[in-house]
């Protein structure tokens, strides 16, 4: 997570992580390619973005087969829009 999200405190970080896990707000406008890799969560009047990157098992390159969990490691980043 970024410094801005870290500054929200540990309770907020846990809540945001849980909200990402339960997020189902993907649609054709917000996720035109159907990858479910980015989203926006409202948290106490603040927008928080999340991004999920798909890496190979060594976390060095993109996953060779993103649909295969044996070849893919997911990394979640939580950030504030102002930090982009």
Residue, then its C-alpha position, 0 to 999 in steps of 0.5 A: x500500500x502507498x503512504x497515503x493508505x498507510x496513514x489511514x491506520x491499521x484498522x482502515x487497511x484491514x477494512x479496505x483489504x476486506x472490501x477488495x476481497x468482497x468487491x463485485x462492482x466490475x462492469x463493462x464501463x469500469x472493466x471493459x476487458x473483464x480482467x477485474x484488476x482495478x477498482x475504486x472503493x469509497x472509504x469514509x468519504x475518501x476514494x481508494x483505488x486498488x490494483x492487482x498485478x499478476x506476476x510470475x512465481x518469482x515476482x520478476x515478470x508478468x505471469x506467463x498464464x494469468x489464469x493458472x494459480x500455479x504460475x501466477x502470484x497476485x500483488x494488491x496495491x491500495x492507493x489514493x488517487x492523489x498518489x497516482 
